[in-house]
């Protein structure tokens, strides 16, 4: 009887473990993937997707740094955090034999300095950061560069993204520096330049930026291309401008956490996301740019030809890819905190 009990217990435990293993744990930005895509993956593979959300790269990094065995499998860090996490051994190296759909990805978005050869990350969505104006109140032709935001006539009118890298980028560009600058004197100069902008800033916002522009609570400021593309559907007076003095280009990437408990399922999920018809569905829902050549061809012509989502290559030549700034992030954060408390 004891042997039978032991055998039944062993079978029960194995069944429970198998059920637990038939999952993939996704840790991503809030509302960054259509539930329809997740449901399709579950239906087609039988693998359950558990979703947890974060509001910034900093939150993602801190969570995995303090709790490396938290159980997350697939994560979606931005490019400059991929570089940081890769160097700190926080990412699992891909088995590319399990990712045949990476053949659909745009070569122009691969093999970047933040992850040479893409051994640890693959592009999920990408986009740009530009200037947004409401043409009902402000002539878009009067706005050419980031420097225009410092004009005193925009006192207490601007929305600035609540993102330290994005905010510092516009100051660096205005000063003629790289958006990935790590020179302490340049970082201080950017902080001082942003201090001069404070009287024009009405609010810092990233989470509800789209709604703020739709509701016309703010008429001018910074914006992410996909958010403004979606906002235009409800407020056609919104205009997205690529500044002539340059702008940041970012890539949000699919990656696997170093201590992911479901490595095989994580590869299956990432490969599924790279299927052209799935990427198409994600782009239609999110409004950001597709990294998938085949998926882009499946999009409606109106979207393929929309300069917000698919800017002309000549425009992109003015863009600068965000990259890792190493230990300089501490200095950025110090000045960012000072800026927001009026220091």
LINWO-V727671 format. One record per pair of residues at least 12 apart in sequence whose ideal C-beta (glycine too) atoms are under 7 Angstrom apart, sorted by the first residue. I is the first residue (numbers start at 1). GAP is how many residues later the second one is. D is the distance in whole Angstrom. If there is no record, write none. Layout:
i=<I	I>
gap=<GAP	GAP>
d=<D	D>
This chain:
i=<21	22	22	22	23	23	23	23	23	24	24	24	24	24	24	24	24	25	25	25	25	25	26	26	26	26	26	27	27	27	27	27	28	28	28	29	29	29	30	30	32	32	33	34	34	34	36	37	37	37	38	41	41	45	47	47	55	57	57	57	60	60	61	61	64	64	68	68	69	71	72	72	73	73	73	73	73	73	73	74	74	74	74	74	75	75	76	76	76	76	77	77	78	78	78	79	79	79	79	79	79	79	79	80	80	80	80	80	80	82	82	82	82	82	82	83	83	83	83	84	86	86	89	90	91	91	91	91	91	92	92	92	92	92	93	93	94	94	95	98	98	99	99	99	100	101	101	101	102	102	104	104	104	104	104	104	105	105	105	105	105	106	106	109	109	109	109	112	113	114	114	120	121	121	121	122	122	122	123	123	123	124	124	124	124	125	125	125	125	125	125	126	126	126	126	126	126	127	127	127	127	127	127	128	128	128	128	128	128	128	129	129	129	129	129	130	130	130	130	130	130	130	131	131	131	131	132	132	132	132	132	132	132	132	133	133	133	133	134	134	134	134	135	135	136	137	138	138	140	140	143	144	145	145	145	146	146	146	146	146	147	147	149	149	150	150	150	154	154	155	155	156	156	157	157	157	157	157	158	158	158	158	158	159	159	159	159	159	159	159	159	160	160	160	160	161	161	161	162	162	162	163	164	164	164	165	166	166	167	168	168	169	170	171	171	171	172	173	173	174	175	175	175	179	179	179	180	180	180	182	182	182	184	187	187	187	187	191	191	194	195	202	203	204	209	209	210	210	210	213	213	213	213	214	214	214	223	225	225	225	225	226	226	226	227	228	228	229	229	229	229	230	240	242	242	242	246	246	246	247	247	248	248	249	249	249	250	254	254	274	276	276	276	276	277	279	279	280	280	280	283	283	287	289	289>
gap=<241	24	25	26	24	25	27	239	242	23	25	49	50	238	241	242	245	25	46	47	48	237	23	24	25	47	48	25	27	33	45	48	23	25	48	24	25	47	23	25	44	254	249	247	248	251	245	241	244	245	13	228	231	223	218	221	152	20	21	24	15	17	20	24	26	193	190	191	190	190	185	188	183	184	187	188	189	192	193	180	182	192	195	196	180	182	48	176	177	178	176	178	172	174	244	33	35	171	172	174	242	243	244	34	85	242	243	244	245	32	33	38	39	171	173	31	32	240	241	240	29	34	169	168	29	164	165	166	167	164	165	166	168	171	26	27	25	26	172	169	173	168	171	172	171	170	173	174	20	172	170	172	188	189	190	191	17	18	169	186	187	185	187	14	17	142	182	209	210	209	210	135	132	133	134	131	132	148	128	130	168	128	129	130	149	127	157	161	163	164	166	123	124	125	162	163	165	97	98	99	123	161	162	97	114	119	120	121	183	191	37	93	95	118	119	93	95	110	111	112	113	117	12	91	110	112	81	88	89	90	91	96	106	108	86	87	106	108	82	85	103	104	102	104	101	82	81	82	99	101	98	100	98	99	100	24	27	28	97	99	27	98	48	51	46	47	50	46	66	44	45	44	46	43	45	61	62	63	42	43	44	62	63	43	44	46	50	53	59	62	63	41	44	61	62	45	48	61	42	43	44	43	168	169	172	157	56	82	27	22	164	79	52	19	22	23	18	72	73	19	14	15	18	69	141	143	142	143	145	143	144	146	147	141	144	145	148	144	148	145	144	16	15	136	14	18	17	20	21	15	18	22	25	17	20	21	17	15	63	83	84	60	61	62	60	12	80	58	77	79	80	57	68	69	73	76	72	73	74	71	72	72	74	70	71	72	72	16	19	18	16	18	19	22	21	13	16	15	18	19	12	16	22	20	21>
d=<6	7	6	6	6	4	6	6	7	6	6	5	6	5	4	6	5	5	5	5	5	7	6	7	5	7	5	5	7	7	4	5	7	6	4	7	7	6	4	6	7	7	7	6	6	4	7	6	6	6	7	6	5	6	5	7	7	6	5	4	6	6	6	7	6	6	7	5	5	6	5	7	6	6	4	7	5	7	4	6	6	5	5	6	5	6	6	5	7	6	6	6	6	5	7	7	5	6	4	6	7	6	7	6	7	5	5	5	7	5	5	7	4	5	6	4	7	6	3	5	6	5	6	5	4	5	7	7	6	4	6	5	6	7	5	6	6	7	6	4	7	6	6	5	7	5	4	6	6	6	6	6	5	6	4	7	7	6	7	6	6	5	5	5	6	6	5	6	6	6	6	6	4	7	5	6	5	7	5	6	4	5	6	5	7	5	7	6	4	7	7	7	7	4	7	5	6	6	5	5	6	5	5	5	7	6	7	5	7	6	6	6	6	6	5	6	6	5	5	5	6	6	6	7	4	6	6	7	6	7	4	6	6	6	7	5	5	7	6	4	5	6	5	5	4	5	6	6	4	6	6	5	5	5	4	5	6	5	5	6	5	7	7	7	6	6	7	5	6	6	6	7	5	6	6	7	6	6	5	5	6	6	4	7	6	6	6	6	4	3	6	5	5	6	6	5	7	5	4	6	4	6	5	6	4	6	7	7	6	5	6	5	7	4	4	5	5	5	5	6	6	6	6	5	5	7	7	5	6	5	7	4	6	7	5	6	7	4	6	6	6	6	7	7	6	6	4	6	5	7	5	7	6	5	5	5	7	6	7	5	7	6	4	3	7	5	6	4	7	5	6	4	5	7	5	7	5	7	6	7	6	6	6	4	6	5	5	5	6	7	6	4	4	6	7	4	4	5	4	6	7	6	7	5	6>
